């Protein structure tokens, strides 16, 4: 019997691809496609403001990936509205949206300020949750407890810029934190049941 080589292999995550794509995973869990809407809430980083250094990471250029509507001078709700309209023109399959606090370190503020910003985003009728991009040295128990509290009512995904497991590489690219900082941040997040993601630079 001739083998049909066009039959896609079966994987536990249903998709014929050999990896479980983020969008596929989210859709399988929540039942519909969600699109991240980027927000620039005016945060900085400890390796930019002098706390741990200046100049930021050697590779960082937020203008290269921030959509044009993102502007820290605009209220969060306005950025969400403009972002949704932007995505409706480009990605028409989205049925709901996640507020993506993306630019710089989005937990680098007091818990009071963070609560106000996150809560403002969650008030939008089309927002189902938060994706928060940050550094492993910019979370503490109080901030993680806030995120755990929010995660009991909506989707919360914490993205850590880990970048490398080698401290020499982290120093060379001016990160200002160690790999052990990343391990500690992940363990503290997981102990609270928070979903996490990691950004790495390969090579």
C-alpha positions as CSV (number, residue, x, y, z in Angstrom):
1,X,0.0,0.0,0.0
2,X,1.4,3.3,-1.0
3,X,2.2,5.7,1.9
4,X,0.5,9.1,1.7
5,X,3.4,11.4,2.5
6,X,1.0,14.5,2.5
7,X,-0.7,13.5,5.7
8,X,0.4,16.0,8.4
9,X,1.9,14.4,11.5
10,X,-0.3,14.6,14.6
11,X,1.0,16.4,17.7
12,X,-0.6,16.9,21.1
13,X,-1.2,20.6,20.3
14,X,-3.3,19.7,17.2
15,X,-1.4,22.0,14.8
16,X,0.6,20.3,12.1
17,X,3.6,22.4,13.0
18,X,6.4,20.8,15.0
19,X,6.0,23.5,17.7
20,X,3.0,24.8,19.6
21,X,2.6,28.4,18.4
22,X,1.6,31.0,21.0
23,X,-1.5,31.9,19.1
24,X,-2.6,28.3,18.6
25,X,-2.1,27.6,22.3
26,X,-4.1,30.6,23.4
27,X,-6.9,29.7,21.0
28,X,-7.0,26.1,22.3
29,X,-7.3,27.3,25.9
30,X,-9.6,30.2,25.5
31,X,-11.6,29.1,22.4
32,X,-10.9,32.1,20.2
33,X,-8.1,34.2,18.8
34,X,-6.8,37.1,20.8
35,X,-4.6,39.9,19.6
36,X,-2.1,41.8,21.7
37,X,-2.5,45.6,21.6
38,X,0.8,47.4,22.4
39,X,0.8,50.2,24.9
40,X,3.6,52.6,25.8
41,X,2.8,53.7,29.4
42,X,6.0,55.8,29.8
43,X,8.1,53.4,31.8
44,X,11.9,53.4,31.9
45,X,14.5,50.8,32.9
46,X,17.1,50.6,35.7
47,X,19.9,50.5,33.1
48,X,18.6,53.6,31.5
49,X,17.9,55.9,34.4
50,X,21.2,55.5,36.2
51,X,20.0,53.0,38.9
52,X,22.1,50.2,37.3
53,X,23.5,52.0,34.3
54,X,22.8,54.3,31.5
55,X,22.1,53.9,27.8
56,X,20.0,50.8,28.1
57,X,20.6,47.5,26.5
58,X,23.0,47.7,23.5
59,X,20.5,46.3,21.1
60,X,17.4,48.1,22.3
61,X,15.4,50.5,20.1
62,X,11.8,50.6,21.0
63,X,10.9,52.7,18.0
64,X,11.8,49.7,15.8
65,X,8.9,47.6,17.1
66,X,6.4,50.0,18.8
67,X,3.4,50.8,16.5
68,X,3.0,54.4,15.5
69,X,0.0,54.9,17.7
70,X,2.0,54.1,20.9
71,X,2.8,57.3,22.7
72,X,3.2,57.7,26.4
73,X,1.6,61.1,26.2
74,X,-1.7,59.4,25.2
75,X,-3.9,57.9,27.9
76,X,-3.9,54.1,28.0
77,X,-7.5,53.8,26.8
78,X,-6.8,56.0,23.8
79,X,-3.8,53.8,22.8
80,X,-6.0,50.7,23.2
81,X,-8.7,52.2,21.0
82,X,-6.2,53.3,18.3
83,X,-4.5,49.9,18.6
84,X,-7.7,48.0,18.1
85,X,-8.6,50.0,15.0
86,X,-5.0,49.4,13.7
87,X,-5.3,45.6,14.2
88,X,-8.8,45.5,12.7
89,X,-7.3,46.7,9.5
90,X,-4.5,44.2,9.5
91,X,-5.6,41.1,11.5
92,X,-9.3,40.7,11.1
93,X,-9.5,37.3,12.8
94,X,-9.1,38.6,16.3
95,X,-12.2,38.3,18.5
96,X,-10.8,39.9,21.6
97,X,-7.7,41.7,22.7
98,X,-4.9,41.7,25.4
99,X,-3.4,44.9,26.6
100,X,0.3,44.6,25.9
101,X,2.4,46.8,28.2
102,X,5.4,46.5,25.9
103,X,7.8,49.4,25.9
104,X,10.7,49.2,28.3
105,X,10.2,47.7,31.8
106,X,6.5,47.6,32.6
107,X,6.7,46.8,36.3
108,X,9.3,49.4,37.0
109,X,7.1,51.6,39.2
110,X,5.4,51.5,42.6
111,X,2.5,48.9,43.0
112,X,0.1,51.8,43.4
113,X,1.0,53.3,40.0
114,X,1.0,49.8,38.4
115,X,-2.5,49.0,39.8
116,X,-3.9,52.2,38.3
117,X,-2.4,51.6,34.9
118,X,-3.4,47.9,34.7
119,X,-6.8,48.6,36.0
120,X,-7.4,51.4,33.4
121,X,-6.5,49.0,30.6
122,X,-8.8,46.3,32.0
123,X,-11.8,48.7,32.0
124,X,-11.9,48.6,28.2
125,X,-14.8,46.4,27.0
126,X,-12.7,44.5,24.5
127,X,-9.7,43.7,26.7
128,X,-9.6,40.2,28.2
129,X,-6.3,40.5,30.1
130,X,-2.8,41.8,30.3
131,X,0.6,40.9,28.8
132,X,3.3,42.6,30.8
133,X,6.9,42.9,29.5
134,X,9.6,43.5,32.0
135,X,13.0,42.6,33.4
136,X,13.6,39.9,36.0
137,X,15.1,42.5,38.4
138,X,12.0,44.7,38.2
139,X,9.6,42.5,40.2
140,X,9.3,42.0,43.9
141,X,6.8,40.2,46.2
142,X,4.4,43.2,46.3
143,X,4.3,43.5,42.5
144,X,3.9,39.8,42.0
145,X,1.1,39.7,44.6
146,X,-0.7,42.4,42.7
147,X,-0.4,40.4,39.4
148,X,-1.6,37.3,41.2
149,X,-4.7,39.2,42.4
150,X,-5.4,40.5,38.9
151,X,-4.9,37.0,37.4
152,X,-7.8,35.7,39.5
153,X,-10.2,37.8,37.3
154,X,-8.5,38.0,33.9
155,X,-5.6,36.7,31.8
156,X,-2.2,37.8,33.0
157,X,1.0,36.8,31.2
158,X,4.3,38.1,32.5
159,X,7.1,38.3,29.8
160,X,10.6,38.4,31.1
161,X,13.5,39.7,29.1
162,X,16.1,37.1,30.1
163,X,18.2,37.3,26.9
164,X,21.0,35.0,27.9
165,X,22.0,32.4,30.5
166,X,25.5,33.6,30.5
167,X,26.4,36.5,32.9
168,X,29.3,37.6,30.7
169,X,26.9,38.1,27.8
170,X,24.4,39.9,30.0
171,X,27.2,42.3,31.1
172,X,28.5,42.8,27.6
173,X,25.0,43.9,26.3
174,X,24.5,46.1,29.4
175,X,21.6,44.3,30.9
176,X,22.5,45.1,34.5
177,X,21.1,41.9,35.9
178,X,22.3,38.3,36.2
179,X,20.9,35.0,35.1
180,X,20.2,34.1,38.7
181,X,17.9,37.1,38.9
182,X,15.9,35.6,36.1
183,X,15.7,32.2,37.8
184,X,14.5,33.9,41.0
185,X,11.9,35.9,39.2
186,X,10.5,32.9,37.4
187,X,10.4,30.8,40.5
188,X,8.7,33.6,42.4
189,X,6.1,34.0,39.6
190,X,5.4,30.3,39.3
191,X,4.9,30.0,43.0
192,X,2.0,32.3,42.6
193,X,0.6,30.5,39.6
194,X,1.4,33.2,37.2
195,X,1.9,32.4,33.5
196,X,5.3,33.5,32.2
197,X,7.2,33.9,29.0
198,X,10.9,34.4,28.3
199,X,12.7,36.4,25.7
200,X,16.1,35.1,24.6
201,X,18.7,36.2,22.1
202,X,20.1,33.2,20.2
203,X,23.6,33.1,19.0
